[in-house]
Amino acid sequence: MRKFSVWSLLLVFLTVLLAPEIVFSWNPGPGYGGSVYPVTVKSGPVHHTFQAGPQNAMNPIRADYALQGSVPGSSPAGFSEAGRAPSPLGAMLRSFVMPGWGHYYANPDGWGRGQVHLGAEVVLIAAYLGISRQSYVLEKNMYTHAAVYSGADIRALDRQFELAVGSHRSLSDYNDFQERLRNLDRLFPDEPQYRWEWESDELRREYLDLRGRRDDLDQQLPALAALMVANRLISGISAYGRARSIAEGQASIHLVPGPEGRGFLTVVSIPF
């Protein structure tokens, strides 16, 4: 049930990000019957309000109109020639999901900066997967080497046992060493699953080499994960700024209902 819930939330989140938003409200104004009333046209961050009444033969209504599409410059539903300005928040959230996506959303024709972030993400993911794979192979080789040449099944026990197998030739040597140091809490019971004995010190050193190489690779994984997080943050901030600059400088043409509900009037919005 928990797994299903997580995937459901992810699906809803992506749907909200991708779906276009269309908002259209049509409310009678207080001046119905001949009084002057305001007509407000909203286009992204731009709001235009003008007075209308009997003098220009328009119905006494207040129209609040906002049209949003998924790509700047599109003409969704035939109401807008310019489409909506990109949402800065939407661009930032997209880049948090996948670096570069927010830049593409803000400006599909000029998202070079986004391509850099996307390329960096691909390299980081490939490096993470490659290092994880190498670590996994080394770990399997280490388990096999220990089982064949010392008789120890280190997969079934904890890291303390794994370290003990590499630092001492046998269980008896290890326990004798801990008794001399009075580390009685670190002793292993003399039972079959805890017993090991290396055929030679050279084979034990080979085991130590495998374990050291695996640990070195594992230590690189958190750094790569941190770089992926940083890449998303930087890409999101950059995409936010790019979308905001486009939203603040985009002109648009909108259609509003004409007199007595017949036809449409054209409203041009030019930010300055």
Secondary structure, 3 states (H helix, E strand, C coil): CHHHHHHHHHHHHHHHHHCCCEEEEEEECCCCCCCCEEEEEEECCEEEEEEECHHHCCCCEEEEEEECCCCCCCCHHHCECCCCCCCHHHHHHHHHHCCCHHHHHHCCCCCHHHHHHHHHHHHHHHHHHHHHHHHHHHHHHHHHHHHHHCCCCHHHCCHHHHHHHHHCCEHHHHHHHHHHCCCHHHCCCCCHHHCCECCCHHHHHHHHHHHHHHHHHHHHHHHHHHHHHHHHHHHHHHHHHHHHHHHHCCCEEEEEECHHHCCEEEEEECCC
